């Protein structure tokens, strides 16, 4: 919920300047922690891609540009939209990829304890 609201605000705001995108680090951190906890590699990679786009400098273009160039010209906006999509899908429970089962030692909380 929180990550979706912040990412939507950044993506939809007409006044978002470069320094406003520091706010995107908060939902990225929330989503990254969730991906690590659930061991969901695709979700983690999407968040990592958004972080890379946040770090890319803004490329200024003159005049009208084709759609492909507009996507490349505004990497921080694309990062905000990517975080928005990932957060909305995770809030709705849509799987973004297979979760890796925990291979650790010991019994999980779902398994019955023998002899109990």
ZADREN-422226 format. One line per field, with one value per residue: residue in three letters; y, z, x of N, C-alpha, C in turn. Coordinates in steps of 0.05 Angstrom, whole numbers, padded with zeros to 5 digits. Last residue first. Example, Ala and Ser with C-alpha at 12.3 -4.5 7.8 and 13.67 -1.06 7.14 Angstrom:
! residues 2
aa ser/ala
nv -00045/-00114
nw 00142/00156
nu 00257/00264
cav -00021/-00090
caw 00143/00156
cau 00273/00246
cv 00001/-00066
cw 00157/00156
cu 00258/00264
END
This chain:
! residues 116
aa unk/unk/unk/unk/unk/unk/unk/unk/unk/unk/unk/unk/unk/unk/unk/unk/unk/unk/unk/unk/unk/unk/unk/unk/unk/unk/unk/unk/unk/unk/unk/unk/unk/unk/unk/unk/unk/unk/unk/unk/unk/unk/unk/unk/unk/unk/unk/unk/unk/unk/unk/unk/unk/unk/unk/unk/unk/unk/unk/unk/unk/unk/unk/unk/unk/unk/unk/unk/unk/unk/unk/unk/unk/unk/unk/unk/unk/unk/unk/unk/unk/unk/unk/unk/unk/unk/unk/unk/unk/unk/unk/unk/unk/unk/unk/unk/unk/unk/unk/unk/unk/unk/unk/unk/unk/unk/unk/unk/unk/unk/unk/unk/unk/unk/unk/unk
nv -00697/-00730/-00681/-00624/-00609/-00550/-00495/-00477/-00528/-00556/-00555/-00516/-00486/-00474/-00446/-00439/-00381/-00366/-00347/-00283/-00250/-00262/-00215/-00188/-00135/-00120/-00134/-00097/-00049/-00053/-00057/-00007/00029/00018/00035/00090/00104/00092/00129/00175/00165/00167/00196/00179/00130/00144/00177/00141/00113/00154/00207/00277/00345/00382/00351/00319/00300/00250/00244/00186/00132/00118/00098/00052/00022/00015/-00016/-00062/-00078/-00091/-00134/-00169/-00181/-00208/-00253/-00278/-00280/-00289/-00261/-00226/-00201/-00174/-00140/-00108/-00084/-00055/-00019/00006/00030/00067/00099/00118/00157/00204/00220/00248/00301/00316/00325/00339/00337/00362/00328/00264/00210/00187/00202/00176/00123/00115/00122/00081/00034/00033/00027/-00023
nw 00378/00346/00302/00287/00221/00185/00186/00205/00189/00221/00196/00148/00086/00038/00022/-00048/-00083/-00121/-00189/-00200/-00183/-00168/-00139/-00095/-00094/-00079/-00125/-00161/-00138/-00140/-00196/-00213/-00184/-00204/-00256/-00248/-00229/-00274/-00310/-00285/-00292/-00349/-00399/-00447/-00458/-00472/-00515/-00552/-00562/-00585/-00615/-00598/-00614/-00583/-00553/-00491/-00439/-00394/-00327/-00305/-00266/-00218/-00230/-00258/-00215/-00188/-00226/-00224/-00172/-00179/-00214/-00181/-00142/-00174/-00190/-00137/-00076/-00020/00015/00032/-00017/-00027/00017/00008/-00039/-00022/00013/-00022/-00057/-00024/-00014/-00062/-00080/-00058/-00096/-00133/-00125/-00154/-00205/-00194/-00207/-00223/-00237/-00211/-00223/-00199/-00146/-00132/-00141/-00101/-00055/-00062/-00063/-00012/00019/00000
nu 00088/00117/00141/00103/00081/00099/00098/00147/00196/00253/00321/00359/00335/00312/00252/00237/00228/00172/00166/00135/00098/00031/-00011/-00029/-00037/00014/00042/00021/00037/00093/00103/00082/00115/00166/00156/00147/00198/00228/00209/00228/00282/00289/00271/00292/00271/00220/00230/00248/00200/00168/00208/00204/00210/00265/00320/00331/00375/00375/00393/00432/00410/00388/00338/00352/00370/00321/00294/00325/00312/00259/00266/00294/00255/00218/00250/00261/00240/00242/00215/00255/00267/00219/00217/00261/00244/00200/00225/00261/00226/00199/00249/00267/00234/00253/00287/00259/00266/00310/00288/00217/00152/00106/00065/00059/00057/00102/00097/00049/00062/00101/00068/00030/00061/00083/00036/00016
cav -00677/-00737/-00709/-00633/-00618/-00579/-00509/-00473/-00502/-00558/-00552/-00538/-00486/-00499/-00444/-00451/-00403/-00361/-00368/-00305/-00239/-00271/-00227/-00217/-00151/-00115/-00148/-00126/-00055/-00051/-00079/-00032/00029/00013/00007/00073/00108/00078/00100/00171/00166/00142/00201/00206/00131/00125/00189/00160/00099/00143/00183/00252/00321/00378/00375/00317/00321/00257/00252/00215/00141/00128/00122/00075/00029/00029/00011/-00047/-00071/-00069/-00110/-00159/-00168/-00184/-00234/-00267/-00278/-00302/-00282/-00243/-00218/-00194/-00160/-00125/-00101/-00076/-00036/-00009/00010/00043/00087/00099/00131/00191/00208/00219/00289/00311/00303/00345/00320/00379/00344/00292/00227/00183/00211/00205/00135/00112/00140/00109/00041/00035/00051/00000
caw 00393/00374/00308/00302/00248/00189/00175/00222/00185/00212/00216/00166/00111/00040/00041/-00022/-00078/-00096/-00168/-00207/-00204/-00166/-00165/-00092/-00103/-00060/-00100/-00166/-00141/-00115/-00178/-00223/-00181/-00175/-00251/-00258/-00212/-00249/-00316/-00288/-00265/-00334/-00372/-00439/-00450/-00450/-00491/-00542/-00552/-00559/-00616/-00599/-00611/-00602/-00566/-00520/-00450/-00421/-00346/-00309/-00292/-00217/-00213/-00273/-00236/-00175/-00219/-00249/-00178/-00161/-00223/-00206/-00135/-00161/-00210/-00155/-00103/-00039/00001/00052/-00003/-00046/00013/00033/-00039/-00041/00023/00001/-00068/-00034/00007/-00048/-00091/-00045/-00073/-00137/-00113/-00126/-00200/-00204/-00197/-00212/-00259/-00205/-00232/-00228/-00161/-00129/-00158/-00129/-00060/-00059/-00086/-00035/00022/00000
cau 00073/00114/00137/00126/00076/00102/00075/00123/00183/00225/00301/00355/00349/00326/00274/00232/00247/00187/00166/00154/00116/00058/-00004/-00023/-00060/-00008/00047/00018/00008/00079/00112/00071/00086/00160/00163/00125/00174/00233/00204/00199/00271/00293/00262/00298/00299/00224/00218/00267/00223/00161/00191/00219/00193/00243/00309/00327/00358/00384/00373/00427/00417/00415/00339/00340/00389/00343/00284/00323/00340/00266/00250/00307/00280/00210/00239/00282/00228/00261/00200/00241/00287/00229/00196/00260/00268/00196/00203/00271/00245/00185/00232/00284/00230/00230/00299/00260/00242/00314/00307/00244/00173/00127/00078/00064/00035/00098/00120/00052/00042/00109/00091/00022/00044/00100/00052/00000
cv -00682/-00717/-00713/-00663/-00628/-00587/-00539/-00488/-00501/-00530/-00553/-00533/-00511/-00503/-00472/-00449/-00413/-00385/-00360/-00325/-00260/-00261/-00236/-00231/-00181/-00132/-00144/-00142/-00085/-00057/-00077/-00055/00003/00012/00000/00043/00091/00080/00084/00142/00164/00142/00175/00212/00158/00126/00170/00173/00118/00128/00171/00228/00296/00353/00367/00343/00318/00277/00260/00221/00171/00139/00134/00100/00053/00038/00028/-00018/-00054/-00060/-00086/-00134/-00156/-00168/-00207/-00247/-00263/-00303/-00297/-00266/-00236/-00212/-00182/-00147/-00119/-00095/-00060/-00028/-00006/00022/00063/00085/00110/00163/00194/00205/00258/00299/00297/00323/00328/00362/00360/00307/00257/00203/00209/00216/00166/00126/00139/00128/00071/00044/00055/00025
cw 00393/00391/00338/00309/00262/00218/00180/00213/00203/00208/00204/00185/00127/00066/00044/-00004/-00050/-00091/-00144/-00185/-00212/-00190/-00164/-00118/-00101/-00068/-00079/-00141/-00146/-00117/-00151/-00204/-00190/-00170/-00222/-00254/-00222/-00230/-00291/-00293/-00265/-00306/-00355/-00410/-00438/-00439/-00467/-00516/-00540/-00547/-00588/-00601/-00614/-00595/-00585/-00529/-00481/-00432/-00372/-00330/-00295/-00244/-00213/-00256/-00251/-00195/-00205/-00243/-00204/-00166/-00205/-00216/-00159/-00153/-00198/-00175/-00121/-00067/-00018/00039/00017/-00034/-00006/00030/-00015/-00042/00004/00012/-00045/-00046/-00003/-00026/-00077/-00055/-00057/-00115/-00115/-00112/-00171/-00197/-00210/-00201/-00249/-00228/-00228/-00239/-00191/-00145/-00156/-00148/-00090/-00066/-00085/-00060/-00003/00000
cu 00044/00099/00136/00121/00101/00096/00076/00099/00158/00214/00273/00332/00343/00341/00286/00256/00242/00204/00182/00153/00137/00075/00025/-00017/-00054/-00033/00025/00023/00004/00049/00096/00078/00074/00130/00158/00131/00151/00209/00209/00193/00241/00281/00265/00290/00306/00252/00222/00256/00244/00185/00187/00200/00210/00227/00287/00314/00356/00365/00385/00406/00412/00424/00367/00340/00378/00364/00305/00313/00341/00294/00256/00292/00294/00235/00231/00271/00247/00250/00217/00226/00274/00250/00205/00239/00268/00220/00200/00250/00256/00203/00216/00268/00247/00225/00277/00275/00243/00289/00309/00263/00200/00150/00102/00077/00040/00077/00115/00075/00044/00088/00099/00045/00037/00085/00070/00017
END
